Amino acid sequence: MNIVVMKFGGTSVKTRDARATAALRVISAREQGALPVVVVSAIGRKGEPYATDTLIGLLKEIDPAVEPEPRELDLLMSCGEILSSVVFAHTLKALGQPAISLRGGQAGIRTDGVYGNARILGVNPIGIYEALRQDLIPVVCGFQGVWTSGGLPGAELTTLGRGGSDTTAAALGAALRADRVEIYTDVDGVKTADPDFVPQAPTLRNVTYDEVAEIAHLGAKVLHPRSAEIAMRFDIPIWVKNTFSEDEGTEVVTRERFRGRRVTGVTHAGKLVYVQADTGPIDPSHRVAFASRLYDTLAKHGLNLYMINLSPTGVGFAVPREQYPILRDVFDGLVVPLDGDQRRIYIVQIGTKPSQAAQSQIDLLRPLGETRVVTLVVTEGCTMVSLVGHEYMQQPGVYARVLRELHEAQIPVLQTSDSDYSLSVLIPESELRRAVHVLHDRFGLTEAS
């Protein structure tokens, strides 16, 4: 079976004209002998009537002090994709094509029970095969699946987290043994930089799964990293294309199909807050245990970390600015008792001057034994810029060259980190555009293809 999974993002289904354009792409694939399986995101983006963020706002505006329950939030958020799938299926019918809309559960997507960020455990696409057998075009809700709970009747609806429609498309591609997965968006493919920052950024014709997953992890929104990981595991070709242009797009391939040393692109994260803990007051025998408690607490509260730095004298990491209030509430005055050669009570405080919460903890715990204060130094107004490359980052001199180019442009570097596929720098947010342009130009990405 020549199955092609075609995923359309929010901008591709935003308006009547956009949906008609996307539908014509589906019809074209069908006329060329393929069996299209469509995956859709919610209609539009933040602020528009049916977008996911708008639906979330319906609950939060009732009383901002009352946090919605994750289960109820998933039920509400899933409505965006359900609406989109019904509207897109009806658009196909209006163009003379038989179609049927399917919720994630009806498409056979089974997940774990983590509301808001569920992982797909398996796909049993019986409903999709039946639709294809009846000569119908399945239009599947992205971003959602179901899990079976022992304590509740029926299957519980779950959502897959931001970018989950890409994950749906890749998972269906793997389960259906599709010839390819096509991700449709409003740009021509994977660019060497954000076109809002570098309008002349060229489209890459080939990238590896590793590269596109790295780019996505580091802030680019062109493809969700989970979808790249699933496609790579099951060797499903992915194409990233523009719904509204005839550009051939970008093909995502295996490392074996693309060998070469090069810089792929420059990407950037959003607004970050950098946090450094001076572990000087901590006994050497307690430092590993203290850092472990710190990171366990961060994970427990679902904080996303960037630029992680662990050394004998300090711990450092960056968090998204919108998550910093959670970190502040959790860590300011946090008590970490540790045993070892000697028992110590460590109290975390944010900034050199203790808040009322931190000071209260210090005063209350002092009679119990020796207490030591561990200070977190916070640097706001930061962001991260990353240079991504295929078999390039480990070459001698690349790290030094990045620092030299930024130094010559008088762009301060606050912290660095690296991986096999990227080199990242933490910089002041005010220098973001200049840093992206400098690295894009100095590493010859304008000529990339």
Secondary structure, DSSP 4 states (H G I P E B T S, - for coil): --EEEEEE-GGGGSSHHHHHHHHHHHHHHHHTT-EEEEEE--SS-TTSTTSHHHHHHHHHTT-TTSPPPHHHHHHHHHHHHHHHHHHHHHHHHHTT--EEEE-TTTTTEEE-S-TTS--EEEE--HHHHHHHHTT-EEEEESSEEEEE-TTSSSEEEEE--TTHHHHHHHHHHHHTT-SEEEEEESSSS-BSS-TTT-TTPPBPSEEEHHHHHHHHHTT--SS-HHHHHHHHHHT--EEEEETTS----EEEE-GGG----EEEEEEE---EEEEEEE-TTS-GGGHHHHHHHHHHHHHHTT---EEEEEETTEEEEEEEGGGHHHHHHHHTT-EEEE-SSS-EEEEEEESSS--HHHHHHHHHHGGGS-EEEEEEEEEEEEEEEEEEEES-TTSTTHHHHHHHHHHHTT----EEEE-SSEEEEEEEGGGHHHHHHHHHHHTTGGG--
